[in-house]
Structures are given as structure tokens and as C-alpha cells.
């Protein structure tokens, strides 16, 4: 995407606010007009004040023969007839009025430009967040949390800064330059032509520096994303860092990435700041040239002193907008660097999409068939290989195996976080790829190994923000999850804020809230990534009791971390390196499956410190 297309895409977000855009442009025109009036009025004001205004030179102009022209001539004549002290007061009043009008127009122009830029940022961030929420799980695995947050925050903020400059400086300053050049052409076309010819040279030089700004800003944005990722890892993993005494290692990683950020940021700053001395050098050369050429015209009688001073004022009025534009180019190039990453995220299509004719999933009875499915995350290494089994409605299926056997991958495929590479998954006879993802997932309840809660009230965490649940329904779900008793003991009961990720609660309390959330959802299929081994016996007992209520009458998949939990399962699926090693109830598997027997014996027959049946995400 070239720079022009990026500009146009950013500006396309202004379409809903076209009247505000019109007001911004109109205000800019009025600011430039008042500016031109102030500069252009220097010469006639001086001539009027010092009696050098030749009214007869204007009488033969076509406009002066009209009604309005005649009125203008009469007005000027009345000014010439006035006392010079009165005329001086009038000129001062006109200057004050023009200054006040310019100030008002400048405020309106600046305020509307800033409002529009902030609206653009908000609209882009909201749209980008919507797109991210619609992405498949693989997107978040590839991009990482730090990079995603950086794009939403830092890159979008750069677009906002660029939009402010485009709407403010890139509209107003060219108008100011145009107004000043028109006055300069009226006074001395030859000198004004020289000034215009020099502008492309200035523009080329500034554009070269702008490219350097853009290049190094893109590097800085990547560094910022890396820093956010490191920060997130160090904060979330602080217990591990401290337990391994790795604080110095993390400090060095963080310091090194910040050093790279500083290096690339200063390269961008260097390119941006070099524009200012470039403008000053060009300005000094231009002023020297115009003083030389203009001075000769004054000495030869081709230009009056007041005309020369007015021309010089007009020329000086061009230089300041050029300085502003040189800085603006650097800021815009930086914003384009942010736009690249923002639009890359926005244009990325979800890996998992509903087909055009996708239907809503009918109410699920609970028959699930894994029909010879295979799957690979990267298209090369198969993690699930020809898995084939089925469940009847209401059955409890336990998935057992060593870490990396493919248990969590099967659940991800059931929820259609990924699509199978081969085979298919059917629920009640319907291929899950033929139905809408939302209608499928709305009927499946998931309690993950890592309990996910939000910095909100207890009630909102149970209802997950949905307003169609009554407080009574929320309380009943909490009671079913054995959570009501501890909730009532909290400072504000169900309205208690539980902190970021629910850290103000114990591990057992967090799990019971997650179970209450699933009970309230009332899913037809329940998926439990069991994680009770780190809890005290009382918490574990309460959670197991709540789970027993939840799975009753529902098709349930349990990723087993404790074999004692799944001995009574209707069916146990033993996985090994992505394929099914054995299927059956506990008794028969213990007799026929070496893997299952080994896992069972390690937990129940070995000393206290043996390897437990740990299930990390496959």
C-alpha cells in the first residue's frame, strides 16, 4: 500500500463527519484570509496614512464603474479627507479586529481538527478491536499479546497525530503560503516567481528526511511491541522469576530492548530535527537573495520602500508555514508507519470462517462423532492423527495421556477454534463446519485449566456481562457451584470487585466462579480441563461436587489431570502422540493399556514425589 493510498484510507474515516470537515476547511480559509488581509493591508495603509495613495489610478478599473466600485471609491475618498490622527486610530482598530477574528477562526479550526482526529482514532481502534475479536485463535498465537496491544494503542495514536496535522497544518499552512504568494506576485512578479521555483527543491529535501523518519518509526513500533511482551511476561511470571532468582536476567532483557528502542527512536528524531536547520538555511539564502534583488529595484525606482517592506513581510510569512510543514511531514511519515501495522491487522482475514450458507446450530442433544480426524498447527507436524470415536448424548468422556498427546487439541477442534486437516467432527449428525461458530459455541460450556476472570464484580463475572440474566438466576448458579457461601462473606457480596484476573480471590474461589458461569450458561455439552490438584481438600471437594451437578445429563469431555476423577467415566480415551492408544472403561483399560496402567500406577502406587498425570496444553 503506497503512501497516497494510506492517506486516503485514513481520510476515508472522515466521511461520517463531512460537515465538521467543511467547517474545518472554512475556518482555515477564514484564518488565511484574515492573515492575507493583515499582510496585504500594510502597503495601502501606509500610503493612506502618509498621503501617497493615488486614487485616480484606480478610477478607470472596470470594477470601479459598478455601483459597488463607486461606493468603494467614495469610502476611500472619505478616508483621505479625514484627519491623519483619526485615520491612524481607524487603522489600529482594523488591525485589532482582524487579530480577534483570526483568533476566533483559529480556535474553531484547531478544535474541530483535533476533534476529528480523535474521532478517527476512536473509530479505527473500535473497528480494529472488532476485527481482532473476530480473528481465529491462531491469530493470537502468531501475533502475541504485546504486539496486539501495541498496535491498538501506540500505532493508532500515531495515526491520530498524523490526522491532526493533516486536518490542521496541512490545510491551514498551504492556504497561508498561497495567500502570501498572491500578495508577493501582485507586488513583484519577478521576485515571487523566483520564490515559487525554489519550493520544489525544498519539498524534495524534506521528503527525503521524511522517508528516514518513517523507516525508523516502524522499527521503534516493533521495539515497543517487544517491550510490552517482555513486560507482560515478567509481570505474569513474577513468581517463577523470583523462585529461580532470574531478576537480573529479566532486567537485562528489558534493558536491551529499551536500548534498541532508544536507538531507533533517536534516528527518527535526528531525521525529523534535521529538517529545521534545513529550512533555516534555505530561509537565510532566500532572504539574502530577495534583499539583494529587491534592494536594487528600490534603488532603481522600480519599487517603493513601502512596497518592498510589504513584499518582505509577505516573504517572511511564507517561511514560518514552511517551517511548520517541514515538521508536519516528519509527523505524517511517522503516522504512516503506524498505519501500515494497523491496516495489516485490519485486513487480515480470520483463519476460521463460516461458509456463506452457514446455518444456526439446532439445540444440541449431545451426540458427538470424531470421524478419522487429523490436524496440524503448522501444516507440517501432525499433532492429531486419524482419531476416531463417538459419544452418545449424556455420556462423560475422559481424555487421558501424557503432555503433548493431543487432548487439548481435540477440545480446540470441537469448539472449532481450528478446523481439522482431514476427517470431520459431527454433532447430532451435523458437520460443525457447516454451522455458525457462534451458534455452536453458545451451546458448549468450557472451564479451562487456567481460570479466566475479569476485573469486574462477582455477579458480572458469573453472567459474563450479559444483562438477560436476573440476580436470582446468578445466585442460583453460584449456589449450584458451591460459591454462594463465600460470595456472601465478601465485603459487597455479589457486587464485590475481584481485581485483575480475579487475583483478590483464592484459587478455589476462582474455579467455583468459573463453574457458576458455565452453569448459568446451561450448555448442552460441557468441557472441563480439570485442574484441582493444587487446591486444598475442602476446595477440591466443593468443586468436585459442583462439577458432578453440572455434568449430570450432559455430554461431557474431561481432560483428566487426576485419574480418580475419571474412573467412573462412561468412556476413557487414551491418547499417545496424537493417536488413540485405547478406548474403554477404567477396569478394562487398566488390564489392556500399558500407557493407562502406567499413568494410574504412577499416581496411586508411587512415592509422594512421582510425576503426576499432568496435562499441559497440547
C-alpha positions as CSV (number, residue, x, y, z in Angstrom):
1,X,0.0,0.0,0.0
2,X,1.6,3.3,-1.1
3,X,1.6,6.4,0.9
4,X,-1.2,8.1,-1.0
5,X,-3.5,5.2,-0.6
6,X,-2.7,5.2,3.2
7,X,-3.5,8.9,3.3
8,X,-6.8,8.3,1.5
9,X,-7.7,5.4,3.7
10,X,-7.1,7.4,6.9
11,X,-9.2,10.3,5.5
12,X,-12.0,7.9,4.4
13,X,-12.9,7.7,8.1
14,X,-14.0,11.4,7.8
15,X,-17.0,10.6,5.6
16,X,-19.5,10.5,8.5
17,X,-18.3,13.9,9.7
18,X,-18.3,15.8,6.4
19,X,-20.0,18.9,7.9
20,X,-17.3,19.2,10.5
21,X,-14.7,18.7,7.8
22,X,-16.3,21.5,5.9
23,X,-16.3,23.7,9.0
24,X,-12.6,23.0,9.5
25,X,-11.7,23.9,5.9
26,X,-13.9,27.0,6.0
27,X,-12.3,28.1,9.3
28,X,-8.8,27.6,7.7
29,X,-9.9,29.7,4.7
30,X,-11.0,32.5,7.1
31,X,-7.8,32.3,9.1
32,X,-5.8,32.5,5.9
33,X,-8.0,35.4,4.6
34,X,-7.5,37.4,7.8
35,X,-3.8,36.7,7.6
36,X,-3.7,37.9,4.0
37,X,-5.7,41.0,4.9
38,X,-3.3,41.9,7.6
39,X,-0.2,41.5,5.3
40,X,-1.8,42.9,2.2
41,X,-3.1,45.9,4.1
42,X,0.4,47.1,5.0
43,X,1.1,49.0,1.7
44,X,-2.3,50.7,1.2
45,X,-2.5,51.6,5.0
46,X,0.9,53.2,4.8
47,X,0.0,55.1,1.6
48,X,-3.2,56.3,3.1
49,X,-1.5,57.5,6.3
50,X,1.3,59.3,4.6
51,X,-0.7,60.8,1.7
52,X,0.8,58.7,-1.1
53,X,-2.3,56.9,-2.1
54,X,-3.2,57.6,-5.7
55,X,-6.9,57.2,-6.0
56,X,-7.0,58.3,-9.7
57,X,-5.0,55.2,-10.7
58,X,-8.0,53.0,-9.7
59,X,-10.9,55.1,-11.2
60,X,-10.6,53.5,-14.7
61,X,-10.7,49.9,-13.5
62,X,-13.8,48.0,-14.7
63,X,-15.0,47.2,-11.2
64,X,-14.9,50.8,-10.1
65,X,-17.5,51.7,-12.7
66,X,-20.1,49.5,-10.9
67,X,-22.3,50.5,-8.1
68,X,-20.1,48.7,-5.5
69,X,-17.0,50.1,-7.1
70,X,-18.3,53.6,-6.8
71,X,-19.2,53.1,-3.2
72,X,-15.7,51.8,-2.5
73,X,-14.1,54.9,-4.2
74,X,-16.3,57.2,-2.1
75,X,-15.3,55.4,1.0
76,X,-11.6,55.7,0.2
77,X,-12.1,59.4,-0.6
78,X,-13.7,60.0,2.8
79,X,-10.7,58.3,4.4
80,X,-8.3,60.6,2.5
81,X,-10.3,63.6,3.7
82,X,-10.1,62.6,7.3
83,X,-7.5,63.9,9.8
84,X,-4.4,61.8,9.9
85,X,-4.7,61.1,13.6
86,X,-8.3,59.8,13.1
87,X,-7.1,57.7,10.2
88,X,-4.3,56.2,12.4
89,X,-6.9,55.2,15.1
90,X,-9.1,53.5,12.4
91,X,-6.1,51.6,11.1
92,X,-5.2,50.4,14.6
93,X,-8.9,49.4,15.2
94,X,-8.9,47.4,11.9
95,X,-5.7,45.6,13.0
96,X,-7.3,44.7,16.3
97,X,-10.5,43.5,14.7
98,X,-8.6,41.3,12.2
99,X,-6.5,39.9,15.0
100,X,-9.6,39.0,17.0
101,X,-11.3,37.4,14.0
102,X,-8.2,35.4,13.2
103,X,-8.0,34.2,16.8
104,X,-11.7,33.1,16.8
105,X,-11.3,31.3,13.4
106,X,-8.1,29.7,14.5
107,X,-9.7,28.3,17.7
108,X,-12.6,26.9,15.7
109,X,-10.2,25.4,13.1
110,X,-7.9,23.9,15.7
111,X,-10.7,22.5,17.9
112,X,-12.6,20.9,15.0
113,X,-9.4,19.4,13.5
114,X,-8.4,17.9,16.9
115,X,-12.0,16.5,17.4
116,X,-12.0,14.9,14.0
117,X,-8.5,13.4,14.6
118,X,-9.7,11.9,17.9
119,X,-12.9,10.6,16.3
120,X,-10.7,9.0,13.6
121,X,-8.6,7.3,16.3
122,X,-11.6,6.1,18.2
123,X,-13.3,4.7,15.1
124,X,-10.1,3.0,13.9
125,X,-9.4,1.5,17.3
126,X,-13.1,0.3,17.7
127,X,-13.1,-1.2,14.2
128,X,-9.7,-2.8,14.8
129,X,-10.8,-4.3,18.1
130,X,-13.9,-5.7,16.3
131,X,-11.7,-7.3,13.7
132,X,-9.4,-8.7,16.3
133,X,-12.3,-10.2,18.3
134,X,-13.4,-12.0,15.1
135,X,-10.0,-13.5,14.5
136,X,-9.3,-17.2,14.9
137,X,-7.2,-18.5,17.8
138,X,-4.2,-18.9,15.5
139,X,-4.0,-15.1,15.1
140,X,-3.3,-14.5,18.8
141,X,-0.8,-17.3,18.8
142,X,1.1,-15.7,15.9
143,X,0.8,-12.1,16.9
144,X,1.2,-12.3,20.7
145,X,-0.5,-10.1,23.3
146,X,2.2,-7.4,23.5
147,X,2.3,-6.8,19.7
148,X,-1.5,-6.7,19.5
149,X,-1.8,-4.2,22.4
150,X,0.9,-2.1,20.9
151,X,-0.9,-1.8,17.5
152,X,-4.2,-0.9,19.3
153,X,-2.6,1.7,21.4
154,X,0.7,3.1,20.0
155,X,0.2,2.7,16.3
156,X,-3.4,4.0,16.4
157,X,-2.1,7.0,18.4
158,X,0.4,7.8,15.7
159,X,-2.5,7.8,13.1
160,X,-4.3,10.3,15.4
161,X,-1.3,12.6,15.5
162,X,-1.0,12.4,11.7
163,X,-4.7,13.1,11.2
164,X,-4.4,16.2,13.4
165,X,-1.6,17.5,11.3
166,X,-3.4,16.7,8.0
167,X,-6.6,18.5,9.2
168,X,-4.8,21.3,10.8
169,X,-1.3,22.2,9.5
170,X,-1.7,20.6,6.0
171,X,-4.8,22.5,5.3
172,X,-4.1,25.8,7.0
173,X,-0.4,26.4,6.2
174,X,-0.7,25.8,2.4
175,X,-3.5,28.4,2.4
176,X,-1.3,30.8,4.3
177,X,1.5,30.3,1.8
178,X,-0.9,30.7,-1.1
179,X,-2.2,34.0,0.3
180,X,1.3,35.3,1.0
181,X,2.5,34.4,-2.5
182,X,-0.5,36.1,-4.2
183,X,0.4,39.3,-2.4
184,X,4.0,38.8,-3.4
185,X,3.0,38.3,-7.1
186,X,0.9,41.5,-7.0
187,X,3.8,43.5,-5.6
188,X,6.7,42.0,-7.7
189,X,6.0,39.1,-10.1
190,X,9.7,38.6,-10.9
191,X,10.8,38.0,-7.3
192,X,7.7,36.0,-6.5
193,X,8.4,33.6,-9.4
194,X,11.9,33.0,-8.1
195,X,10.4,32.1,-4.7
196,X,7.9,29.6,-6.3
197,X,10.6,28.0,-8.4
198,X,12.6,27.3,-5.2
199,X,9.7,25.5,-3.4
200,X,10.1,22.1,-5.2
201,X,13.8,21.9,-4.1
202,X,12.6,22.5,-0.5
203,X,9.9,19.8,-0.9
204,X,12.3,17.2,-2.3
205,X,14.7,17.7,0.6
206,X,12.0,17.4,3.2
207,X,10.6,14.3,1.6
208,X,13.9,12.5,1.8
209,X,14.2,13.2,5.6
210,X,10.5,12.1,5.9
211,X,11.3,8.7,4.5
212,X,14.0,8.2,7.1
213,X,11.6,9.2,9.8
214,X,9.0,6.6,8.6
215,X,11.6,3.8,8.4
216,X,13.0,4.3,11.9
217,X,9.5,4.8,13.4
218,X,8.4,1.4,12.1
219,X,11.4,-0.1,13.8
220,X,10.6,1.8,17.0
221,X,7.0,0.5,16.9
222,X,8.3,-3.1,16.7
223,X,10.6,-2.4,19.7
224,X,7.7,-1.0,21.7
225,X,5.6,-4.2,21.0
226,X,8.6,-6.3,22.1
227,X,8.8,-4.3,25.3
228,X,5.1,-4.8,26.1
229,X,5.5,-8.5,25.5
230,X,8.5,-8.7,27.9
231,X,6.7,-6.6,30.5
232,X,3.6,-8.8,30.3
233,X,5.7,-12.0,30.7
234,X,7.7,-10.6,33.6
235,X,4.6,-9.4,35.5
236,X,2.5,-12.5,34.9
237,X,5.5,-14.8,35.6
238,X,6.9,-12.9,38.6
239,X,6.6,-15.9,40.9
240,X,8.7,-18.1,38.6
241,X,11.2,-15.3,38.1
242,X,11.7,-14.8,41.8
243,X,11.7,-18.5,42.6
244,X,14.5,-19.1,40.0
245,X,16.3,-15.9,41.1
246,X,16.2,-14.6,37.5
247,X,15.5,-10.9,38.2
248,X,18.9,-9.9,36.7
249,X,18.2,-11.9,33.6
250,X,14.9,-10.2,33.1
251,X,16.4,-6.8,33.8
252,X,19.0,-7.3,31.1
253,X,16.4,-8.4,28.5
254,X,14.2,-5.4,29.3
255,X,17.2,-3.0,29.3
256,X,18.5,-4.4,26.0
257,X,15.1,-4.0,24.2
258,X,14.7,-0.5,25.6
259,X,18.2,0.3,24.3
260,X,17.2,-0.8,20.8
261,X,14.0,1.3,21.1
262,X,16.1,4.4,22.1
263,X,18.5,3.9,19.2
264,X,15.7,3.7,16.5
265,X,13.7,6.5,18.2
266,X,16.7,8.8,18.1
267,X,17.4,8.0,14.5
268,X,13.8,9.1,13.7
269,X,14.2,12.2,15.9
270,X,17.5,13.0,14.1
271,X,15.9,12.9,10.7
272,X,12.9,15.0,11.9
273,X,15.1,17.6,13.6
274,X,17.4,18.0,10.7
275,X,14.5,19.5,8.8
276,X,14.5,22.6,11.0
277,X,18.1,23.7,10.2
278,X,17.5,22.8,6.5
279,X,14.6,25.3,6.5
280,X,16.6,27.9,8.3
281,X,19.5,27.7,5.8
282,X,17.0,27.9,2.8
283,X,15.3,30.8,4.5
284,X,18.5,32.7,5.1
285,X,19.6,32.2,1.5
286,X,16.1,33.3,0.2
287,X,16.1,36.4,2.4
288,X,19.6,37.4,1.3
289,X,18.7,36.9,-2.3
290,X,15.4,38.9,-2.1
291,X,17.1,41.7,-0.2
292,X,19.7,42.0,-2.9
293,X,17.3,41.9,-5.8
294,X,14.6,43.9,-4.1
295,X,17.1,46.5,-2.9
296,X,18.2,47.0,-6.4
297,X,14.6,47.5,-7.5
298,X,14.1,50.1,-4.8
299,X,17.4,51.9,-5.7
300,X,16.4,52.0,-9.4
301,X,12.9,53.3,-8.6
302,X,11.1,50.1,-9.8
303,X,9.7,49.5,-6.3
304,X,8.7,51.8,-3.4
305,X,10.1,51.3,0.0
306,X,6.7,50.6,1.4
307,X,6.2,48.1,-1.4
308,X,9.5,46.4,-0.6
309,X,8.6,46.2,3.1
310,X,5.2,44.7,2.2
311,X,6.9,42.2,-0.1
312,X,9.4,41.3,2.6
313,X,6.6,40.8,5.1
314,X,4.8,38.5,2.6
315,X,8.0,36.6,2.1
316,X,8.6,36.2,5.8
317,X,5.0,35.0,6.1
318,X,5.8,32.1,3.7
319,X,8.9,31.0,5.7
320,X,7.1,30.2,9.0
321,X,4.4,28.0,7.4
322,X,7.3,26.2,5.6
323,X,8.9,25.5,8.9
324,X,5.6,24.1,10.2
325,X,5.2,22.0,7.1
326,X,8.7,20.5,7.4
327,X,7.9,19.3,10.9
328,X,4.4,18.1,9.8
329,X,6.0,15.9,7.1
330,X,8.0,14.1,9.7
331,X,5.0,13.6,11.9
332,X,2.9,12.4,9.0
333,X,5.6,9.9,7.9
334,X,5.6,8.5,11.5
335,X,1.8,8.2,11.4
336,X,2.1,6.3,8.1
337,X,4.4,3.8,9.8
338,X,1.7,3.2,12.4
339,X,-0.9,3.0,9.6
340,X,1.0,0.1,8.0
341,X,0.7,-2.1,11.0
342,X,-2.9,-1.0,11.9
343,X,-4.2,-1.8,8.4
344,X,-2.2,-5.0,8.2
345,X,-4.1,-6.2,11.3
346,X,-7.4,-4.8,10.0
347,X,-7.1,-6.5,6.6
348,X,-6.1,-9.9,8.0
349,X,-8.9,-12.4,7.3
350,X,-9.9,-14.9,10.0
351,X,-8.4,-18.3,9.5
352,X,-11.7,-19.9,10.5
353,X,-14.7,-18.5,8.6
354,X,-18.3,-19.5,8.4
355,X,-19.4,-20.7,5.0
356,X,-21.8,-18.3,3.2
357,X,-24.7,-20.7,3.7
358,X,-23.9,-21.5,7.3
359,X,-27.0,-22.2,9.4
360,X,-27.6,-21.9,13.1
361,X,-26.8,-25.0,15.2
362,X,-30.1,-26.5,16.3
363,X,-30.5,-27.3,20.0
364,X,-27.8,-29.9,20.7
365,X,-28.8,-33.4,22.1
366,X,-25.1,-34.3,22.6
367,X,-24.1,-37.0,20.1
368,X,-20.5,-36.2,19.1
369,X,-18.5,-38.1,16.4
370,X,-14.8,-37.6,15.8
371,X,-14.6,-39.1,12.3
372,X,-11.0,-40.1,11.5
373,X,-9.7,-36.6,12.1
374,X,-6.2,-35.4,11.7
375,X,-4.7,-31.9,12.4
376,X,-1.5,-29.9,12.2
377,X,-1.0,-26.4,13.6
378,X,1.8,-25.5,11.1
379,X,0.8,-27.7,8.1
380,X,3.8,-29.9,8.7
381,X,3.8,-31.6,12.0
382,X,0.7,-33.7,12.7
383,X,-0.4,-33.4,16.3
384,X,-3.7,-35.4,15.9
385,X,-3.6,-38.4,13.7
386,X,-6.7,-40.3,12.5
387,X,-8.6,-40.0,15.8
388,X,-11.9,-41.8,15.5
389,X,-14.5,-42.2,18.3
390,X,-18.1,-41.2,19.2
391,X,-20.2,-40.4,22.2
392,X,-23.9,-40.8,23.0
393,X,-25.9,-37.9,24.5
394,X,-25.2,-37.5,28.2
395,X,-22.0,-39.6,28.3
396,X,-18.9,-38.5,30.1
397,X,-15.7,-38.9,28.0
398,X,-12.3,-38.7,29.7
399,X,-9.3,-37.8,27.7
400,X,-6.1,-39.2,29.2
401,X,-2.5,-39.1,28.1
402,X,0.9,-37.6,28.6
403,X,1.6,-33.9,28.0
404,X,1.5,-33.3,24.2
405,X,-0.7,-36.3,23.5
406,X,-3.3,-34.1,21.8
407,X,-6.0,-33.8,24.4
408,X,-6.4,-30.0,24.4
409,X,-6.1,-30.0,20.6
410,X,-9.2,-32.3,20.4
411,X,-11.1,-29.8,22.5
412,X,-9.9,-26.9,20.4
413,X,-11.2,-28.7,17.3
414,X,-14.5,-29.5,18.9
415,X,-15.0,-25.8,19.7
416,X,-13.8,-25.0,16.2
417,X,-11.0,-22.8,17.3
418,X,-9.2,-24.6,14.4
419,X,-10.5,-26.7,11.5
420,X,-9.5,-30.3,11.1
421,X,-7.0,-31.0,8.3
422,X,-8.7,-34.3,7.5
423,X,-11.9,-36.1,8.5
424,X,-14.7,-34.2,10.3
425,X,-16.4,-33.6,13.6
426,X,-20.2,-34.1,13.7
427,X,-22.6,-33.1,16.5
428,X,-26.1,-34.7,16.2
429,X,-25.1,-35.6,12.6
430,X,-24.2,-32.1,11.5
431,X,-20.6,-31.2,10.5
432,X,-19.6,-28.4,12.8
433,X,-18.0,-26.6,9.8
434,X,-21.5,-26.2,8.2
435,X,-22.9,-24.2,11.1
436,X,-22.2,-20.7,12.5
437,X,-19.4,-20.7,15.0
438,X,-21.3,-18.5,17.5
439,X,-24.3,-20.9,17.5
440,X,-22.0,-23.8,18.1
441,X,-20.0,-22.3,20.9
442,X,-23.1,-20.9,22.6
443,X,-24.1,-24.4,23.4
444,X,-20.8,-25.6,24.7
445,X,-19.5,-24.8,28.2
446,X,-15.8,-24.5,28.8
447,X,-14.0,-24.5,32.1
448,X,-10.3,-24.1,31.4
449,X,-7.3,-25.3,33.4
450,X,-6.3,-21.7,33.9
451,X,-9.4,-19.9,35.3
452,X,-10.2,-16.7,33.4
453,X,-11.9,-14.0,35.3
454,X,-12.1,-10.2,34.8
455,X,-11.6,-7.1,36.8
456,X,-15.3,-6.7,37.5
457,X,-17.9,-7.6,40.1
458,X,-18.6,-11.2,41.1
459,X,-22.1,-11.0,39.5
460,X,-20.8,-9.7,36.2
461,X,-18.1,-12.4,36.1
462,X,-20.8,-15.1,36.6
463,X,-23.1,-13.6,34.0
464,X,-20.1,-12.6,31.8
465,X,-21.7,-9.1,31.3
466,X,-25.0,-10.4,29.9
467,X,-27.9,-8.4,31.1
468,X,-30.6,-11.0,30.3
469,X,-29.8,-13.0,33.5
470,X,-31.6,-11.9,36.6
471,X,-29.8,-11.6,40.0
472,X,-31.9,-14.6,41.2
473,X,-30.5,-16.8,38.3
474,X,-27.0,-15.7,39.1
475,X,-27.4,-16.6,42.8
476,X,-28.8,-20.0,41.9
477,X,-25.9,-20.7,39.6
478,X,-23.5,-19.7,42.4
479,X,-25.3,-22.0,44.8
480,X,-25.0,-24.9,42.4
481,X,-21.3,-24.2,42.1
482,X,-20.8,-24.1,45.9
483,X,-19.8,-20.4,45.6
484,X,-22.7,-18.7,47.2
485,X,-21.4,-19.0,50.8
486,X,-18.0,-17.4,50.2
487,X,-19.6,-14.7,48.0
488,X,-21.9,-13.7,50.8
489,X,-18.9,-13.2,53.0
490,X,-17.2,-10.8,50.7
491,X,-17.4,-7.1,51.5
492,X,-20.0,-6.2,48.9
493,X,-21.3,-9.7,48.2
494,X,-22.1,-10.2,44.5
495,X,-21.1,-6.6,43.8
496,X,-17.6,-7.0,45.1
497,X,-14.8,-6.2,42.6
498,X,-12.5,-9.2,42.4
499,X,-9.4,-7.4,40.9
500,X,-7.4,-8.1,37.7
501,X,-7.8,-11.7,36.7
502,X,-9.7,-12.3,39.9
503,X,-6.5,-12.1,42.0
504,X,-8.4,-11.0,45.1
505,X,-9.9,-14.5,45.4
506,X,-8.3,-17.8,46.2
507,X,-7.7,-20.4,43.5
508,X,-10.6,-22.5,44.7
509,X,-12.9,-19.5,44.7
510,X,-11.9,-18.5,41.2
511,X,-12.6,-22.0,39.9
512,X,-16.1,-22.1,41.6
513,X,-16.9,-18.7,39.9
514,X,-15.9,-20.2,36.5
515,X,-18.1,-23.2,37.1
516,X,-21.0,-21.0,38.2
517,X,-20.6,-19.1,34.9
518,X,-20.8,-22.3,33.0
519,X,-23.9,-23.5,35.0
520,X,-25.6,-20.2,34.2
521,X,-24.9,-20.7,30.5
522,X,-26.6,-24.1,30.7
523,X,-24.7,-25.7,27.9
524,X,-25.7,-28.9,26.1
525,X,-22.0,-30.1,26.0
526,X,-19.6,-29.4,28.9
527,X,-15.8,-29.4,28.5
528,X,-13.6,-29.5,31.6
529,X,-9.9,-29.0,31.5
530,X,-9.6,-30.3,35.1
531,X,-7.2,-28.5,37.4
532,X,-7.9,-29.3,41.1
533,X,-4.6,-30.9,42.1
534,X,-3.2,-27.6,43.5
535,X,-6.2,-27.0,45.8
536,X,-6.8,-27.9,49.4
537,X,-9.0,-30.8,50.1
538,X,-12.0,-28.7,51.1
539,X,-11.9,-26.6,48.0
540,X,-11.4,-29.7,45.8
541,X,-14.3,-31.4,47.4
542,X,-16.6,-28.4,46.8
543,X,-15.5,-28.2,43.2
544,X,-15.9,-31.9,42.5
545,X,-19.4,-31.7,44.0
546,X,-20.3,-28.7,41.8
547,X,-18.9,-30.5,38.7
548,X,-21.0,-33.5,39.5
549,X,-24.1,-31.4,39.4
550,X,-23.0,-29.7,36.2
551,X,-22.3,-32.8,34.1
552,X,-25.4,-34.6,35.1
553,X,-27.4,-35.3,31.9
554,X,-24.9,-33.5,29.7
555,X,-22.3,-34.8,27.2
556,X,-19.1,-34.1,29.0
557,X,-15.4,-34.1,27.9
558,X,-12.9,-34.1,30.7
559,X,-9.2,-33.6,30.1
560,X,-8.1,-35.7,33.1
561,X,-5.4,-34.5,35.4
562,X,-6.4,-36.8,38.2
563,X,-7.3,-40.4,37.3
564,X,-9.5,-40.6,40.4
565,X,-11.9,-38.2,38.7
566,X,-12.4,-40.2,35.6
567,X,-12.7,-43.8,36.9
568,X,-16.4,-43.6,36.7
569,X,-16.5,-42.0,33.2
570,X,-18.6,-43.8,30.6
571,X,-15.6,-43.9,28.2
572,X,-11.9,-43.2,28.6
573,X,-9.9,-42.3,25.5
574,X,-6.2,-42.8,26.0
575,X,-4.1,-40.7,23.6
576,X,-0.4,-41.1,22.7
577,X,1.4,-38.8,20.4
578,X,-1.8,-37.7,18.6
579,X,-3.4,-41.0,18.0
580,X,-5.8,-43.2,20.1
581,X,-3.9,-45.9,22.0
582,X,-7.0,-47.4,23.7
583,X,-10.7,-46.7,24.5
584,X,-12.8,-48.2,27.2
585,X,-13.8,-48.1,30.9
586,X,-11.3,-47.9,33.7
587,X,-11.2,-51.6,34.6
588,X,-10.6,-52.9,31.0
589,X,-8.0,-50.2,30.2
590,X,-6.0,-51.0,33.3
591,X,-5.8,-54.5,32.1
592,X,-5.1,-53.9,28.4
593,X,-3.5,-50.4,28.1
594,X,0.1,-50.1,29.2
595,X,0.0,-46.3,29.0
596,X,-3.1,-46.0,31.1
597,X,-1.8,-48.5,33.6
598,X,1.5,-46.7,33.8
599,X,-0.3,-43.3,34.4
600,X,-2.5,-44.9,37.0
601,X,0.3,-46.6,38.9
602,X,2.4,-43.5,39.0
603,X,-0.3,-41.6,40.7
604,X,-1.6,-44.2,43.2
605,X,1.3,-46.6,43.8
606,X,4.4,-44.5,43.6
607,X,6.1,-42.4,46.4
608,X,4.7,-38.9,47.1
609,X,7.1,-37.1,44.7
610,X,6.5,-39.1,41.5
611,X,5.4,-37.5,38.2
612,X,1.7,-36.8,38.3
613,X,-0.7,-37.0,35.4
614,X,0.0,-33.5,34.2
615,X,-1.7,-32.2,31.2
616,X,-0.2,-29.2,29.6
617,X,-1.9,-27.7,26.6
618,X,-1.2,-29.8,23.5
